[in-house]
Amino acid sequence: MSRNTYNDVPPDILDNEEDEDTVAVESGSDVEFDLEVNPSSVQRGTEVIRRFWTTLPNAPGVYRMLDAKGDVLYVGKAKSLKNRVGSYARGQAHSNRIARMIAETSSMEFVTTATETEALLLEANLIKQLKPRYNVLLRDDKSLPYILLTADHAAPQLVKHRGARKRKGDYYGPFASVWAVNRTINALQRAFLLRSCNDSYFENRTRPCLLYQIKRCSGPCTNEISPEEYASLVSEARAFLSGKSNAVKQRITEEMQQAAEELEFERAARCRDRLAALSAIQGVQGINTQSVEEADVFALDEQAGQFCVEVFFFRNWQNWGNRAYFPKADKSMTRDEVLGSFLAQFYDDKPAPRLILLSHEIEDAELMAAALSTKSETRVEIHAPQRGERRQLIDYVLRNAKEALGRRLADTASQQKLLISLGQAFGMGRTPRRVEIYDNSHIMGTNAVGAMVVAGASGFMKQHYRTFNMKSEDLKPGDDYGMMREMLQRRFARLVKEEPRTPDQQEADRSSGPDDAFPAWPDLVLIDGGKGQLEAARRALAEVGVGEDDVTLVGIAKGRDRDAGRETFFKPGQPPFKLPPRDPALYFVQRLRDEAHRFAIGTHRAKRKRELVKNPLDEIPGIGPTRKRALLHHFGTVKAIQRAALEDLMKAPGVNAATARAVYDFFHERG
């Protein structure tokens, strides 16, 4: 792969080059554009693209279109960069979306690749990383959870896993939600009695824990079960998760019958309970299929210019849950375009199954299958079935997609009405598109945190939530005003720096509709507090250059006895006011405030919990997770490390002399 940026090519070279195999691009081409797009801007963008086009190779690669600020507008891949980029400036009609994109293009960047498959994978990676305005964007792309059966310990552990697969073991999934993983792990614990505790907890046990008492673990930590018997349970669990469920159940059934014949009724009862647990895993499926062992099923629905992709995960003839995604895409895009782009981004950070079923044919299905096969190192097939059981499966998933999108549209409509009422209640003159709510939490000034909650037309935008650890040395413990001031200063100082709000941008925000991109700047800021908190917030915004015309600021004072419905509202330069008791805007504000309070309290509790279980090794400079793990594995406990001599510390695997000296000096000085 090579990277070529054609920003500094002399204009005379660009204007004089010509390729006989490519249709010539003339500046006066008869191109039909939507009347909403400024023709002169389109012409200017076309000339920019033409200058880059003349020097491009007939090779596969990825191209990026950039605006005047250097932000990426669009990322695309091509079998031939010259032909693909040239199509933007030829005499062909473009949709309004493409015309707008061309009009905003001020520069381009290119990466040539060895194959078109490599270009497809790179395109998906860059789209997820850069989030270009004119691409289909996969929103809410949290990593999917897996079940991990570890292989780096004598007594393998059954745990929930998310993220990179760095730990040695067998991974099973993906599951659609954490709830589905937890439910499955609980049932697997009852069925196979495998441990779920971490290695440190395991090593320090002197007697069986509660899970052993309630028959959720076989107690390998204290040798309640022999290593050979535990290994047998691990093999059964691996076989069950690998799809050999009938064989596992048959073996357990035979063991139960044998135990009953030998009058070992307790062992027979344990086998009975294990069978019941396995039946529970296989029974709660919702939908089952006889012809699909391992597949992901995608179905796309479109309503009112919005898209929903429903995904069902099937592994080992079991349904491991489903999840709805709502990608951001232009209304002019076809369903197969949206689904194809979604698919490439979806598998950018996760392995693909052997079979992918789609509700719509996509243009580059063979190329996509080849790319995913290369990445997964196993053959991947992509089909859009038209008949048979697989088509019935697609229809079922598509019905779920329609219902999910219908619910989202209904929620969005009601949320938009609430935002309209909120703007009217606070005299804003326009409907707020982004609302930010701020609160802080602490106990006598300790573990102080601030929290920002964000709401928009789609409800609570949890991907935009932020927390603030109070850093100011001048902040007195328990100073709520000071905490609010620090939180807002940090938030808006960064916003002013990264997203400066010019007069043109302000006007664009005012004229934007609910379907436009979610703004970075809030229209309305709600402060959980009365007049004092509001004044602290106003001064904080003024100090970083945010005026009252930029953001509407409102303080919410709790009613008498903290009763909901008796809140008093404060705005700068206006007398305090209340909203009618049954006003929908009042209920909406209460929901916003409660969510901010919940988030702040939860963040504070998590921080406090971390402080309570803080490891002294964390305070030693140069001691990272790897060396900390090596020390704990070698000595067992922090107390043993604290008592160890320098020579003993140096003998620990993975610990050099400098690290041993740092650890010894840290505890020696404390002693």
Long-range contacts (C-beta under 8 A, 24 or more apart in sequence): 1-111, 1-112, 1-113, 1-114, 1-118, 1-122, 2-111, 2-112, 3-110, 3-111, 3-112, 4-110, 4-111, 4-112, 5-109, 5-110, 6-52, 6-55, 6-56, 6-108, 6-109, 6-110, 7-107, 7-109, 9-51, 9-55, 11-51, 13-55, 14-51, 14-52, 14-54, 14-55, 15-51, 15-54, 17-54, 17-55, 18-54, 19-54, 19-82, 21-58, 22-82, 22-83, 22-86, 23-86, 23-90, 25-50, 25-53, 25-86, 25-89, 25-90, 26-91, 29-89, 29-90, 29-91, 30-91, 31-90, 31-91, 31-92, 31-93, 31-94, 32-93, 32-94, 33-93, 33-94, 33-96, 33-99, 34-95, 34-96, 34-99, 36-96, 37-96, 37-99, 37-100, 37-103, 38-103, 41-103, 41-104, 42-99, 42-102, 42-103, 44-103, 45-101, 45-102, 45-103, 45-104, 45-105, 45-106, 46-88, 46-89, 46-102, 48-105, 48-106, 48-107, 48-108, 49-85, 49-88, 49-89, 49-102, 49-105, 49-108, 50-89, 52-85, 52-108, 52-110, 53-82, 53-85, 53-86, 53-89, 56-81, 56-82, 56-85, 56-86, 56-110, 57-81, 57-82, 57-112, 58-82, 58-83, 59-112, 59-113, 60-112, 60-113, 60-114, 60-115, 60-116, 60-118, 60-119, 61-110, 61-111, 61-112, 61-113, 61-119, 62-110, 62-111, 62-113, 62-119, 62-122, 62-123, 62-126, 63-108, 63-109, 63-110, 63-111, 64-108, 64-109, 64-110, 64-126, 64-130, 64-132, 65-101, 65-104, 65-105, 65-108, 65-132, 65-134, 66-105, 66-106, 66-107, 66-108, 66-109, 67-104, 67-105, 67-106, 68-104, 68-106, 70-107, 71-133, 72-126, 72-130, 72-132, 73-101, 73-104, 73-105, 73-132, 73-133, 73-134, 74-101, 74-132, 74-133, 74-134, 74-135, 75-123, 75-126, 75-127, 75-130, 75-132, 75-135, 76-123, 77-116, 77-119, 77-120, 77-122, 77-123, 78-116, 78-119, 79-116, 79-119, 81-110, 81-112, 95-332, 96-332, 97-134, 97-330, 97-332, 97-333, 100-134, 101-134, 116-367, 117-367, 117-370, 117-371, 117-374, 118-371, 120-344, 120-364, 120-367, 120-368, 120-371, 121-344, 121-348, 121-371, 121-374, 121-375, 123-344, 124-344, 124-345, 124-347, 124-348, 125-348, 127-341, 127-344, 127-345, 128-345, 128-348, 128-349, 133-517, 134-330, 135-341, 136-327, 136-328, 136-329, 136-333, 136-337, 136-338, 136-341, 136-342, 136-345, 137-327, 137-328, 137-329, 137-345, 138-325, 138-327, 138-342, 138-345, 138-346, 139-325, 139-326, 139-327, 139-328, 139-463, 140-325, 140-326, 140-463, 141-325, 141-345, 141-346, 143-349, 143-350, 144-173, 144-174, 144-175, 144-176, 144-323, 144-350, 145-173, 145-174, 145-175, 145-177, 145-178, 145-180, 145-181, 146-171, 146-172, 146-173, 146-174, 146-175, 146-181, 147-171, 147-172, 147-173, 147-175, 147-181, 147-184, 147-185, 147-188, 147-241, 148-172, 149-194, 149-234, 149-237, 149-238, 149-241, 153-199, 153-202, 154-227, 155-195, 155-202, 155-220, 155-221, 155-227, 155-230, 156-194, 156-234, 157-194, 157-195, 157-196, 157-197, 157-198, 157-199, 157-202, 158-185, 158-188, 158-189, 158-192, 158-194, 158-195, 158-196, 158-237, 159-185, 159-196, 160-185, 170-238, 170-241, 172-241, 172-242, 172-315, 173-313, 173-315, 173-320, 174-313, 174-320, 174-350, 175-313, 175-320, 175-321, 176-311, 176-312, 176-313, 176-320, 176-321, 176-322, 176-323, 177-321, 177-323, 180-320, 180-321, 183-284, 184-281, 184-320, 186-216, 187-277, 187-278, 187-280, 187-281, 188-237, 188-240, 188-241, 188-277, 188-281, 189-216, 189-217, 190-215, 190-216, 190-273, 190-274, 190-276, 190-277, 191-237, 191-240, 191-274, 191-275, 191-277, 191-278, 191-281, 192-233, 192-234, 192-236, 192-237, 192-240, 192-274, 193-217, 193-218, 193-225, 193-233, 193-274, 194-218, 194-233, 194-234, 194-237, 195-220, 195-221, 197-221, 199-633, 200-632, 203-636, 204-636, 204-637, 215-270, 215-273, 240-278, 241-316, 242-316, 243-293, 243-315, 243-316, 243-317, 245-278, 245-282, 245-316, 245-317, 245-318, 248-278, 249-275, 249-278, 252-278, 281-318, 282-318, 285-318, 285-319, 286-319, 286-322, 287-312, 287-319, 287-393, 287-396, 288-317, 288-318, 288-319, 289-314, 289-317, 289-319, 289-389, 289-393, 290-317, 290-389, 291-388, 291-389, 291-390, 292-317, 292-355, 292-357, 292-390, 292-393, 293-317, 294-353, 294-354, 294-355, 295-353, 295-354, 295-355, 295-356, 295-357, 296-352, 296-353, 296-355, 296-356, 296-357, 297-356, 297-357, 297-393, 297-394, 297-397, 298-339, 298-342, 298-343, 298-356, 298-357, 298-358, 298-359, 298-397, 299-358, 299-359, 299-394, 299-397, 299-398, 299-400, 299-401, 300-335, 300-338, 300-339, 300-342, 300-359, 300-360, 300-398, 300-401, 301-398, 301-401, 301-402, 301-405, 302-335, 302-338, 302-405, 303-402, 303-405, 303-406, 303-409, 304-409, 305-331, 305-515, 306-405, 306-408, 306-409, 307-335, 307-338, 307-405, 308-401, 308-402, 308-404, 308-405, 308-408, 309-338, 309-339, 309-342, 309-401, 310-397, 310-398, 310-400, 310-401, 310-404, 311-346, 311-397, 312-393, 312-397, 312-400, 314-353, 315-353, 322-397, 322-400, 324-400, 324-401, 324-404, 324-405, 324-408, 326-405, 326-408, 328-517, 335-360, 336-360, 336-361, 336-362, 336-363, 337-363, 340-364, 340-365, 340-368, 343-368, 344-368, 344-371, 347-372, 347-375, 351-375, 351-376, 352-376, 352-380, 353-380, 354-378, 354-379, 354-380, 354-381, 355-380, 355-381, 355-383, 356-380, 356-381, 356-382, 356-383, 357-383, 357-384, 357-385, 357-390, 357-393, 357-394, 358-382, 358-383, 358-384, 358-394, 359-384, 359-394, 359-397, 359-398, 359-401, 360-384, 408-458, 411-458, 411-459, 412-457, 412-458, 412-459, 412-514, 415-456, 415-457, 415-458, 415-459, 416-457, 416-514, 417-584, 418-584, 418-585, 418-588, 419-456, 419-457, 421-583, 421-584, 421-585, 421-588, 422-524, 422-585, 422-588, 422-589, 423-523, 423-524, 424-585, 425-579, 425-583, 425-585, 425-586, 426-524, 426-552, 426-554, 426-569, 426-571, 427-571, 428-523, 428-524, 428-552, 430-510, 430-523, 431-514, 432-522, 432-523, 432-524, 432-552, 433-457, 433-509, 433-512, 433-514, 433-516, 433-518, 433-519, 433-523, 434-518, 434-519, 434-520, 434-521, 434-522, 434-523, 434-524, 435-522, 435-523, 435-524, 435-525, 435-526, 435-592, 436-522, 436-524, 436-525, 436-526, 437-525, 437-526, 437-528, 437-592, 437-593, 437-595, 437-596, 438-484, 438-487, 438-488, 438-525, 438-526, 438-527, 438-528, 438-537, 438-596, 439-528, 439-593, 439-596, 439-597, 439-599, 439-600, 440-470, 440-480, 440-483, 440-484, 440-487, 440-600, 441-597, 441-600, 441-601, 441-603, 441-604, 442-477, 442-478, 442-483, 442-604, 443-604, 443-608, 444-477, 444-478, 445-476, 445-477, 445-478, 445-479, 446-477, 446-608, 447-604, 447-607, 447-608, 447-611, 448-475, 448-477, 448-483, 448-604, 449-600, 449-603, 449-604, 449-607, 450-483, 450-484, 450-486, 450-487, 450-600, 451-596, 451-599, 451-600, 451-603, 452-487, 452-491, 452-596, 453-592, 453-595, 453-596, 453-599, 454-522, 455-592, 455-595, 456-518, 457-514, 460-595, 461-518, 464-518, 465-599, 466-491, 467-599, 467-603, 469-607, 480-529, 480-533, 481-532, 481-533, 481-536, 482-536, 484-527, 484-529, 484-533, 484-536, 484-537, 484-540, 485-536, 485-537, 485-539, 485-540, 486-540, 488-537, 488-540, 488-541, 489-540, 489-543, 489-544, 492-540, 492-541, 492-544, 492-546, 493-544, 495-520, 495-521, 496-544, 496-545, 496-546, 501-550, 506-550, 521-550, 521-551, 522-551, 523-551, 523-552, 524-551, 524-552, 524-554, 525-551, 525-552, 525-553, 525-554, 526-554, 526-555, 526-556, 526-589, 526-592, 526-593, 526-596, 527-553, 527-554, 527-555, 527-556, 528-556, 528-593, 528-596, 528-597, 529-555, 529-556, 529-557, 530-555, 530-557, 530-568, 530-570, 531-555, 531-557, 531-570, 531-576, 534-570, 534-571, 534-572, 538-572, 548-572, 548-573, 556-589, 556-593, 564-590, 565-590, 616-642, 616-666, 616-667, 617-641, 617-663, 619-666, 620-662, 620-663, 620-666, 621-662, 622-658, 622-659, 622-662, 623-659, 623-662, 623-663, 626-654, 627-654, 627-655, 627-659, 630-654, 630-655, 631-655, 631-663, 641-667, 642-667, 642-671
